Amino acid sequence: MEYLLYLSRFIYRLRWWLITVPVILTLLTIYSTKHLGRTYDATTTVYTGIISGYTVETTTGAGINLTQQSTTLDNILTLITSQSTLKKVSLRLYAQNMIYGDPNHDNTHIQSSTYKALFSITPKEVLKLIDKKDEKKTIANLEAYSKPDPKNFIYGLFYWNHPDYCYSALSNKIKVNRIAGSDMIEIGYSNGDPGIAYNTLKILNDEFIDQYQQLRFGETNNVIKFFEEELARLKKKLETSEDSLTAYSLSKRIINYGEQTKQVAGQNTAYEEKCEGFLLEYNTAKTLINELEKRMDSHTKSLRNNSEFISRMQRITDLTSKITDIETFNNESSLEDQNLSSYKKQLKKAENDFSKFAEKYSDQKYTKEKIAPEEILQQWFEQMLNLEKADAKLKLMESRKGLIDDKYIFFSPIGNTLKRMDRDIGFTESNYMSMLNSLNAARLRQKNLQMTSATLRVINPPVYPLAAEATNRKSIVMAIFFGSIIAILGFSLIIEILDRTLRDKIRSERLTSSKVIGAFPSNSIIRLRNFSKVRNKIATQFICNTLLGYLPNDGKRIINLISTESRDGKSFIGNQMEEYWTSIGLNVKHVSWNKDFSKDSRDFLLAESVNDLCKSIDDTDILIVEYPPLKECLTPERLINEAALNLVIAKANKTWKLTDQILLNELKRLAKPTSPILVYLNNAEKDVVENFTGLLPPYNRFRKFIYKLSQLGLTASE
């Protein structure tokens, strides 16, 4: 309860500071913010389609990979406020404002006041770059003029601190937020010029969508270009390899290598089979001829040398060779069929002629009486015919053996070369198809990116703001008002905690660790000078009545007045107490160190009792002894303990130093419980004294009301 009263008095003590300072600061704030600039807000909403949009790859909603969705949305949000995007926005906005700005009239691009301020800071060489009829040309001129130079106006416009065009202003004022968990993004911007607020968002929508599409397409353009170049190279290589294979096949007269080699192998097999058959025929005929000739005479054997016989045999041999050649080595054709038929007819006729010749020769050479019968000669003629035919066939086959070997020699390296060329073509074709598949996948990815990028659409375009937003002037004024109150309270509280001025009962007891039994008022307030005597009397009456409770009924009624320093008011307080007790009929004597004894005398330093310092005190009711300051001379222990109490007088407006506390602690150490050490505040404030005495004059309704509140008599009727 005591600390609650202390807090209320602490606030009451600061009442004038808490009233005047906040009011003055509030009035100054109201005056300084009367021209506070108003802001215009513009917003726009963009649909991204990242979560719910259709894609080529999924054919369902795009919202499958939550991490990818979150990353893509973050990329879009970052791209909107990126430096590259805002730099283009700044340049386009400046170009539009310089083209469409009018110093005399406001328009939807820029207000006249803003345009005049912008025009005034623009250098003359930059003004020459502004083409009022062509925005694109103006932007191109400004981009060409901009260079990384601190003196370059266009370069510095984005990197300086211009409130409308610099990067820091744009990035801080442009607010980008995702609307709940949807595909929507809301972009907001505030500016003191409604045209700038509107056009900034309008340009931003165009620029960031264009930037996003470029970034997204850039992911696949290089890949697609690489695949296309590789495809062109592989296609050219494949065409070259195929052309080489075609040219090689033409040069070697290869139509179907497998069939052709199979045909050669077949011819070789047929050749070998026929050779074996012909050889068998030859050996058989020769063996039979040898057997038949053994049974023939010499006249018959001479037939081998007969010219007609030889001629007819040669004719048969030639025809047999031709027929065998056609049947074995030549392909079937109408001309060859005709030749083969003709040769067979000729061979048939030659064989018939040979048979007639053999019969005729046999009739001429042999008779019925001869040993060699006609059958043997006829058989011999037949076997000779077979032998010649077989011999002709073998010779023909022998002559043709080289042709088959040449074909093997010809086709063998061709096969390896064709395999090598086919393998190279197959490898190139495989690479070509792989690159083609990769190119198709990259184009599909690009098409998907085009579809997702195409979903970036402005749902709610920015609207030109007609009314300015309410300013925060009230908030500023209220913040200044309450902030000043809090600052005063906080500063005063810090001072209250750190301050070592005694001032009141609670602080004095905390600092001195001693009990405070009263306070005497100061007379510093001029308007209350007329009530000073009454106040002093009331305060003196209170302390005197309080001290009587500490005096014994019998024995010495001695009150020691002590202070740590000089000029603390011991003499004044002692005189006031003496006058009051004397006025009520008590015999009081006031003994002072600077009148009745000396602090440097032997009698004082070695005194056993106050009687050693002054005489004729036995008949007094109350003895008030005023001792020198403790700082100058410590009161002897015997004199301290002889008194009924020791009253330490201290000024309430005095700083309680560590030396004061040391002296007081030493005094407490010397004093016995029968001689307590009490503190009495002098020169205290009115409210401090009233804590002990009650309400002091003047008594009026206002003071009575304030006093009642200070005592927390919130519902008291009297």
C-alpha positions in Angstrom: 0.0 0.0 0.0 2.8 2.3 0.9 4.5 1.8 -2.5 1.2 2.3 -4.3 1.0 5.7 -2.6 4.6 6.3 -3.5 3.8 5.6 -7.1 0.8 7.9 -7.2 2.8 10.7 -5.6 5.6 10.0 -8.1 3.2 10.6 -11.0 1.6 13.6 -9.2 5.0 15.1 -8.8 5.5 14.9 -12.6 2.1 16.3 -13.4 3.3 19.5 -15.0 5.8 17.6 -17.1 3.3 15.1 -18.1 0.8 17.8 -19.2 3.0 20.5 -20.7 5.6 18.5 -22.6 3.2 16.1 -24.4 0.8 19.0 -25.2 3.6 21.1 -26.7 5.1 18.2 -28.7 1.6 17.3 -29.9 0.9 20.8 -31.1 4.3 21.0 -32.9 3.5 17.6 -34.5 0.1 18.8 -35.7 1.6 21.9 -37.2 4.6 20.1 -38.9 2.3 17.4 -40.4 -0.3 19.8 -41.8 1.3 19.4 -45.3 1.9 15.6 -44.9 1.9 14.1 -48.4 -1.0 11.8 -49.2 -0.5 8.5 -50.9 -2.4 6.7 -53.7 -2.6 2.9 -53.7 -2.9 0.7 -56.8 -3.2 -3.0 -56.9 -3.2 -5.7 -59.6 -3.8 -9.5 -59.6 -2.0 -12.0 -61.7 -3.0 -15.6 -62.4 0.0 -17.9 -62.6 -1.6 -21.3 -63.3 1.3 -23.2 -61.7 -0.8 -25.3 -59.4 -4.0 -25.9 -61.4 -2.9 -25.2 -64.9 -2.9 -27.9 -67.7 0.4 -29.1 -69.1 1.5 -31.2 -72.1 3.5 -33.6 -69.9 0.8 -34.5 -67.4 -2.5 -33.9 -69.2 -3.9 -33.3 -65.7 -3.4 -30.5 -63.3 0.2 -29.2 -63.0 0.0 -29.4 -59.2 1.9 -32.6 -58.6 5.3 -31.7 -57.2 4.7 -29.4 -54.2 8.4 -28.5 -53.9 8.5 -27.6 -57.6 5.4 -25.5 -57.3 6.7 -23.7 -54.2 10.0 -23.0 -56.0 8.3 -21.8 -59.1 6.1 -19.4 -57.2 9.1 -18.1 -55.2 10.9 -17.5 -58.5 8.0 -15.5 -59.8 7.7 -13.5 -56.5 11.5 -12.8 -56.6 11.5 -11.9 -60.3 8.9 -9.3 -59.8 11.1 -7.3 -57.4 14.4 -8.2 -59.0 16.8 -5.5 -60.0 16.7 -6.3 -63.7 12.9 -6.1 -63.8 12.7 -2.9 -61.8 15.4 -1.3 -63.8 13.4 -1.7 -67.0 10.3 -0.5 -65.2 12.2 2.6 -63.9 13.5 3.5 -67.4 10.1 3.0 -69.1 8.3 4.9 -66.4 10.7 7.8 -66.6 10.4 7.9 -70.4 6.6 7.9 -70.2 6.6 10.7 -67.6 8.9 12.8 -69.7 6.9 12.2 -72.9 3.4 12.7 -71.5 4.1 15.1 -68.6 2.5 18.5 -68.7 3.7 21.4 -66.4 0.2 23.0 -66.5 -2.2 20.1 -66.2 -2.4 16.8 -64.4 -2.9 13.6 -66.5 -3.1 9.9 -66.0 0.7 9.6 -66.3 2.0 12.2 -63.9 0.8 15.3 -62.0 2.0 18.7 -63.1 3.8 19.4 -59.8 5.6 16.1 -60.0 6.5 16.7 -63.6 7.9 20.1 -62.9 10.1 18.8 -60.1 11.3 16.0 -62.4 11.9 18.3 -65.3 14.0 20.7 -63.1 16.5 18.0 -62.2 16.8 16.5 -65.7 20.0 17.7 -67.5 19.7 19.4 -70.8 21.6 16.6 -72.7 19.0 14.1 -71.4 16.1 16.3 -72.4 17.4 16.2 -76.0 17.0 12.4 -75.9 13.2 12.6 -75.3 11.2 12.0 -78.4 7.6 13.2 -77.6 6.2 11.1 -80.5 8.0 7.8 -80.1 8.3 6.1 -76.8 10.4 3.2 -78.1 12.9 5.5 -79.6 13.1 7.5 -76.4 13.8 4.3 -74.4 16.5 3.3 -76.9 18.1 6.7 -76.6 18.1 6.5 -72.8 19.5 3.0 -72.8 22.3 4.1 -75.1 23.0 7.1 -73.0 23.1 5.2 -69.7 26.6 4.2 -68.6 28.0 3.0 -65.2 29.2 6.5 -64.2 28.3 8.4 -61.0 27.8 11.5 -63.1 25.4 9.8 -65.6 21.9 11.0 -64.8 20.0 8.0 -66.3 22.3 5.5 -64.6 22.1 7.3 -61.3 18.4 7.7 -61.5 17.9 4.0 -60.7 20.8 3.8 -58.2 20.3 7.1 -56.4 17.6 7.9 -53.9 14.8 9.3 -56.1 11.5 8.4 -54.5 9.9 7.3 -57.8 12.6 5.6 -59.9 15.4 4.3 -57.7 15.7 0.6 -56.9 15.4 0.9 -53.1 12.2 3.0 -53.4 10.6 0.6 -55.9 11.6 -2.6 -54.1 10.4 -1.3 -50.7 7.1 0.1 -51.9 6.1 -2.7 -54.2 4.4 -5.4 -52.2 4.0 -8.9 -53.7 1.8 -11.5 -51.9 0.4 -14.8 -52.8 -3.4 -14.9 -52.2 -3.9 -17.7 -49.7 -3.1 -21.1 -51.3 -4.3 -20.1 -54.8 -2.6 -19.5 -58.1 -3.1 -15.7 -57.7 -0.5 -13.1 -56.9 -1.4 -9.7 -55.7 0.9 -6.8 -56.4 0.5 -3.4 -54.6 2.2 -0.1 -54.9 1.8 3.3 -53.2 3.0 6.6 -54.4 2.2 10.3 -53.8 1.3 10.6 -57.5 -1.7 8.6 -58.7 -0.4 8.4 -62.3 3.0 7.0 -61.2 1.3 4.5 -58.9 -1.0 3.3 -61.8 1.6 3.2 -64.5 4.3 1.6 -62.4 2.1 -1.5 -61.9 1.0 -1.4 -65.5 4.6 -1.5 -66.8 5.6 -4.0 -64.1 3.0 -6.5 -65.4 4.4 -6.3 -68.9 8.0 -6.5 -67.9 8.0 -9.3 -65.4 5.8 -11.5 -67.6 8.2 -10.9 -70.5 11.2 -11.6 -68.2 9.6 -14.7 -66.9 9.0 -16.0 -70.4 12.5 -15.3 -71.5 13.9 -17.1 -68.5 11.7 -20.1 -69.0 12.3 -20.4 -72.7 16.1 -19.9 -72.1 16.1 -23.2 -70.3 15.4 -25.1 -73.5 16.4 -22.9 -76.4 20.1 -23.7 -76.1 19.4 -27.4 -75.7 17.1 -27.4 -78.8 19.7 -25.5 -80.7 22.4 -28.1 -79.8 20.1 -31.0 -80.8 19.2 -29.3 -84.1 22.9 -28.7 -84.9 23.7 -32.3 -84.0 20.8 -33.6 -86.1 22.0 -31.6 -89.1 25.5 -32.9 -88.7 24.4 -36.5 -88.3 22.0 -36.2 -91.2 24.7 -35.0 -93.4 27.0 -37.7 -92.3 24.3 -40.3 -92.8 23.6 -39.1 -96.3 27.3 -39.1 -97.1 27.7 -42.7 -95.8 24.6 -43.9 -97.7 25.9 -42.2 -100.9 29.2 -43.9 -100.4 27.6 -47.3 -99.9 25.5 -46.7 -103.1 28.5 -45.6 -105.1 30.5 -48.6 -103.8 27.7 -51.0 -104.7 27.4 -49.5 -108.1 31.1 -49.7 -108.7 31.2 -53.4 -107.6 27.8 -54.1 -109.3 26.3 -55.3 -106.1 22.5 -55.4 -106.0 21.9 -58.0 -103.2 25.2 -59.2 -101.7 23.6 -62.1 -99.8 21.7 -63.5 -102.8 24.7 -62.9 -105.1 27.1 -64.7 -102.8 24.5 -67.5 -102.3 24.3 -67.9 -106.1 28.1 -68.1 -106.3 28.2 -70.7 -103.5 25.4 -72.6 -105.4 27.4 -72.4 -108.6 30.5 -73.7 -106.9 28.5 -76.6 -105.3 26.9 -77.4 -108.7 30.3 -77.2 -110.3 31.9 -79.6 -107.9 28.9 -82.0 -108.2 29.1 -82.0 -112.0 32.9 -82.3 -112.0 32.5 -85.5 -109.9 29.8 -86.8 -112.2 31.8 -86.0 -115.3 34.9 -87.5 -113.8 32.9 -90.6 -113.0 31.6 -90.8 -116.5 35.1 -90.4 -117.9 36.7 -93.1 -115.7 33.8 -95.4 -116.4 34.0 -94.9 -120.2 37.8 -95.3 -120.1 37.7 -98.5 -118.1 35.1 -100.0 -120.4 37.1 -98.9 -123.5 40.3 -100.6 -122.1 38.3 -103.8 -121.5 36.8 -103.7 -124.9 40.1 -103.0 -126.6 41.6 -106.0 -125.0 39.0 -108.0 -127.0 39.6 -106.1 -130.2 42.2 -106.8 -132.9 44.8 -104.4 -134.2 42.7 -103.3 -137.1 40.0 -102.1 -134.9 42.5 -100.2 -132.7 43.7 -98.4 -135.8 40.4 -96.7 -135.9 41.7 -94.1 -133.4 43.9 -92.7 -136.2 41.1 -92.5 -138.7 40.6 -88.9 -139.8 36.9 -89.2 -140.3 36.6 -90.8 -136.9 38.6 -88.1 -135.3 36.6 -85.4 -137.1 33.3 -86.8 -136.1 34.5 -87.2 -132.5 35.8 -83.6 -132.4 32.4 -82.4 -133.7 30.6 -84.2 -130.9 33.2 -82.9 -128.3 32.7 -79.3 -129.3 28.9 -79.5 -129.2 29.0 -81.3 -125.9 31.3 -78.5 -124.5 28.9 -75.8 -125.7 25.9 -77.5 -124.2 27.6 -78.2 -120.9 28.8 -74.6 -120.8 25.3 -73.2 -121.3 23.7 -75.6 -118.9 26.3 -75.1 -116.1 27.5 -71.5 -116.2 25.1 -69.4 -118.3 21.8 -67.9 -116.9 18.6 -68.8 -118.5 17.4 -66.5 -121.2 15.4 -66.8 -124.4 18.6 -66.5 -126.6 20.5 -69.0 -124.6 17.5 -71.4 -124.7 17.5 -71.1 -128.5 21.2 -71.8 -128.7 21.0 -74.7 -126.3 18.2 -76.3 -128.4 20.1 -75.8 -131.6 23.3 -77.3 -130.1 21.3 -80.3 -128.8 19.8 -80.9 -132.2 23.2 -80.7 -133.8 24.6 -83.0 -131.2 21.8 -85.5 -131.8 22.5 -85.4 -135.6 26.3 -85.7 -135.0 25.7 -88.7 -132.7 23.4 -90.3 -135.3 26.0 -89.7 -138.0 28.7 -91.2 -135.8 26.5 -94.2 -135.2 26.0 -94.7 -138.9 29.7 -94.3 -139.4 30.4 -96.9 -136.8 27.9 -99.4 -138.3 29.3 -98.8 -141.8 32.9 -99.3 -140.5 31.9 -102.4 -138.7 30.3 -103.9 -141.8 33.4 -103.3 -143.9 35.9 -104.6 -141.4 34.3 -107.6 -139.9 32.7 -110.8 -141.3 30.6 -113.5 -139.7 33.7 -115.7 -139.6 35.8 -113.1 -137.6 36.4 -113.5 -133.9 35.4 -109.9 -132.8 31.7 -109.6 -132.9 29.9 -106.6 -134.1 28.5 -105.9 -130.6 31.9 -105.3 -129.1 32.8 -102.8 -131.8 29.4 -101.1 -131.3 30.0 -100.9 -127.5 33.5 -99.6 -128.1 32.1 -96.8 -130.4 29.6 -95.9 -127.7 32.1 -95.8 -124.9 34.5 -93.8 -127.1 31.7 -91.4 -127.6 31.0 -91.2 -123.8 34.7 -90.8 -123.1 35.0 -87.9 -125.5 32.0 -86.3 -124.1 33.2 -86.7 -120.5 36.6 -85.5 -121.5 35.2 -82.4 -123.2 33.1 -81.7 -120.1 36.0 -82.1 -117.7 38.2 -79.8 -119.9 35.4 -77.3 -120.0 34.9 -77.5 -116.2 38.7 -77.1 -115.7 38.7 -74.0 -117.8 35.8 -72.6 -115.8 37.3 -73.3 -112.4 39.2 -70.0 -112.5 36.0 -68.0 -113.1 34.5 -69.3 -109.8 37.7 -68.6 -107.9 37.7 -65.1 -109.3 34.2 -64.6 -108.0 35.2 -65.8 -104.5 38.2 -63.4 -104.6 36.0 -60.6 -105.8 33.1 -61.0 -103.3 35.1 -61.8 -100.1 36.5 -58.2 -99.5 33.3 -56.7 -100.6 31.4 -58.4 -97.8 33.7 -57.0 -95.1 33.6 -53.5 -96.6 29.8 -53.6 -96.9 29.5 -54.8 -93.2 31.8 -51.9 -92.2 29.8 -49.4 -94.1 26.5 -50.8 -92.9 27.8 -50.7 -89.3 28.9 -47.1 -89.7 25.5 -46.2 -91.2 23.7 -48.1 -88.4 25.7 -46.3 -85.7 25.1 -42.9 -87.3 21.4 -43.7 -87.8 21.1 -44.8 -84.1 22.7 -41.5 -83.0 20.4 -39.6 -85.3 17.3 -41.3 -83.8 18.6 -40.7 -80.3 19.2 -37.0 -81.0 15.8 -36.8 -82.7 14.1 -38.3 -79.6 16.0 -35.8 -77.4 15.0 -33.0 -79.7 11.4 -34.0 -79.5 11.5 -34.2 -75.7 13.1 -30.8 -75.6 10.5 -29.3 -77.9 7.8 -30.9 -75.8 9.4 -29.4 -72.7 9.5 -26.0 -74.5 5.9 -26.3 -75.5 5.0 -27.2 -71.9 6.9 -24.1 -70.7 5.1 -22.0 -73.3 1.8 -23.3 -72.0 2.7 -22.6 -68.3 4.2 -19.2 -69.3 1.1 -18.4 -71.3 -1.0 -18.9 -68.1 0.5 -15.8 -66.6 -2.4 -13.5 -67.2 -3.4 -10.2 -65.5 -6.8 -11.0 -64.0 -7.3 -7.6 -62.4 -5.3 -4.9 -64.2 -4.3 -1.8 -62.1 -7.0 0.9 -61.8 -6.1 4.6 -61.8 -6.6 5.7 -58.1 -9.0 8.6 -57.8 -8.9 9.1 -54.0 -5.9 9.2 -51.8 -5.6 6.9 -48.9 -6.0 8.2 -45.4 -2.8 9.5 -44.0 -1.3 8.3 -40.7 -1.3 11.8 -39.3 -3.5 10.8 -36.4 -1.3 7.9 -35.6 1.8 10.1 -35.7 0.2 12.7 -33.4 -1.1 10.0 -31.0 2.3 8.3 -31.0 4.1 11.6 -30.2 1.6 12.3 -27.4 1.7 9.0 -25.7 5.4 8.4 -26.6 6.3 11.7 -24.8 4.4 10.6 -21.7 6.1 7.2 -21.7 9.5 8.9 -22.3 9.0 11.3 -19.4 7.8 8.5 -17.1 10.6 6.3 -18.2 13.3 8.9 -17.9 11.9 10.0 -14.5 11.7 6.5 -13.3 15.4 5.9 -14.2 16.3 9.1 -12.4 14.1 7.9 -9.5 15.9 4.6 -9.3 19.4 6.1 -9.7 18.8 9.3 -7.7 20.3 9.3 -4.2 18.4 12.4 -3.0 16.6 11.7 0.3 13.5 13.6 -0.5 10.8 11.5 1.2 10.3 8.8 3.8 10.5 5.7 1.6 13.6 6.8 -0.3 15.3 8.0 2.9 14.6 4.7 4.7 15.9 2.8 1.6 19.1 4.9 1.3 19.9 5.2 5.1 18.5 1.9 6.3 17.1 3.9 9.2 13.6 4.8 10.4 12.3 8.3 9.4 10.0 9.7 12.1 9.1 13.1 10.5 9.8 15.9 8.1 10.0 19.7 8.4 8.6 21.8 5.5 10.6 24.1 3.4 9.5 27.7 2.7 10.7 27.9 -0.9 7.2 28.5 -2.4 6.5 32.3 -2.3 2.7 32.0 -2.6 2.7 29.9 0.6 5.0 32.2 2.6 1.9 33.4 4.6 1.3 29.9 5.9 4.9 29.1 6.7 4.5 29.8 10.5 1.4 27.6 10.7 3.1 24.9 8.8 6.2 25.1 10.9 4.1 24.9 14.1 2.2 21.9 12.9 5.4 20.1 11.8 7.1 21.0 15.2 4.0 19.8 17.2 4.1 16.5 15.3 7.7 15.8 15.9 7.6 16.9 19.6 4.6 14.7 20.3 6.4 11.8 18.5 9.6 12.3 20.4 7.8 12.3 23.8 6.9 8.7 23.1 10.6 7.8 23.1 11.4 9.7 26.4 11.4 7.7 29.6 9.1 8.7 32.5 12.0 8.8 34.9 15.6 9.3 34.3 17.3 11.6 31.9 15.2 12.9 29.0 18.0 13.7 26.7 17.6 14.2 22.9 20.8 14.3 20.8 20.6 16.3 17.6 23.2 15.0 15.1 23.9 15.5 11.4 26.5 14.2 9.0 27.4 17.7 7.6 27.0 21.3 8.7 24.1 23.5 7.8 21.6 20.6 7.9 19.3 22.6 10.3 20.0 21.1 13.7 20.0 24.5 15.4 16.7 25.6 13.7 15.0 22.3 14.5 16.3 22.4 18.1 15.0 26.0 18.6 11.6 25.0 17.2 11.3 22.1 19.5 12.5 24.2 22.5 9.9 26.9 21.8 7.0 24.4 21.4 7.8 22.4 24.6 8.4 25.7 26.5 5.0 27.0 25.3 3.2 24.0 26.8 5.0 24.5 30.2 7.9 22.1 30.1 11.3 23.1 31.3 13.5 22.6 28.3 17.2 23.4 27.8 19.0 23.6 24.5 22.7 23.0 24.6 24.8 23.6 21.4 28.3 22.6 20.6 29.1 26.0 19.0 27.9 27.9 22.1 28.2 25.8 25.3 31.3 23.6 24.5 33.9 23.1 21.9 34.3 20.0 19.8 38.1 20.3 20.1 38.1 20.6 23.9 39.4 17.9 26.2 36.2 18.0 28.2 34.1 17.1 25.1 36.4 14.3 23.9 36.7 12.7 27.3 33.3 13.5 28.7 31.6 10.7 30.6 28.3 12.5 30.7 26.5 15.5 29.3 27.0 17.0 32.8 30.6 17.4 32.0 29.7 19.7 29.1 27.2 22.0 30.8 26.1 22.6 34.4 22.7 23.2 36.0 20.7 20.7 33.9 19.3 18.6 36.7 16.1 20.5 37.0 15.2 20.4 33.3 12.4 18.2 31.9 13.9 17.8 28.5 17.5 18.4 27.5 18.2 19.0 23.7 21.9 18.5 23.0 23.2 19.6 19.6 26.5 18.0 18.6 29.0 18.9 15.9 28.6 17.3 12.4 29.9 13.7 12.3 32.0 14.7 9.3 34.0 17.1 11.6 33.9 15.1 14.8 32.4 11.8 15.8 30.3 12.1 19.0 31.7 10.1 21.9 30.0 6.7 22.6 29.2 7.6 26.1 27.3 10.7 25.1 25.4 8.8 22.4 24.2 6.1 24.8 23.3 8.5 27.5 20.5 10.1 25.5 17.0 8.6 25.2 17.3 8.9 21.4 19.6 10.2 18.8 17.9 12.3 16.1 19.8 12.6 12.8 18.8 15.8 11.0 19.2 15.5 7.2 18.0 17.8 4.4 15.4 16.2 2.2 16.9 17.8 -0.9 20.4 16.6 0.0 22.3 13.9 -1.9 22.9 11.0 0.5 26.5 10.3 -0.2 28.5 7.1 0.6 30.4 9.1 3.2 27.2 10.1 4.9 26.2 6.4 5.1 29.5 5.4 6.5 29.2 8.0 9.2 25.7 6.9 10.0 26.7 3.3 10.1 29.5 4.1 12.6 27.0 6.0 14.7 24.7 3.0 14.7 27.6 0.8 15.7 28.2 2.9 18.8 24.6 3.3 19.8 22.9 0.8 22.1 19.3 -0.3 21.6 18.3 2.0 24.5 19.5 5.0 22.5 17.9 4.4 19.0 19.1 6.3 15.9 16.2 8.0 14.1 16.2 10.3 11.0 14.4 13.5 10.7 14.1 15.2 7.2 14.5 19.0 7.0 13.5 21.3 4.2 11.1 18.7 2.8 8.4 19.2 0.2 4.9 19.9 1.3 3.5 16.5 0.3 6.3 14.7 2.1 5.5 16.6 5.3 1.8 15.9 4.9 2.6 12.2 5.0 3.3 12.7 8.7 1.2 15.7 9.7 -1.8 15.4 7.4 -3.1 18.2 5.2 -1.3 21.5 5.7 -2.8 24.9 5.1 -4.2 26.5 3.1 -7.4 24.5 3.3 -9.5 24.7 0.2 -11.7 22.3 -1.7 -9.3 21.7 -4.4 -6.4 20.9 -2.1 -8.6 18.8 0.0 -9.7 16.9 -3.1 -6.1 16.4 -4.3 -5.0 15.3 -0.8 -7.8 12.8 -0.8 -6.7 11.4 -4.1 -3.1 11.3 -3.0 -4.2 9.2 -0.1 -6.2 7.0 -2.5 -9.5 8.0 -0.9 -11.2 7.3 -4.1 -14.7 6.7 -2.7 -14.4 8.7 0.6 -17.2 11.2 1.2 -15.2 13.3 3.6 
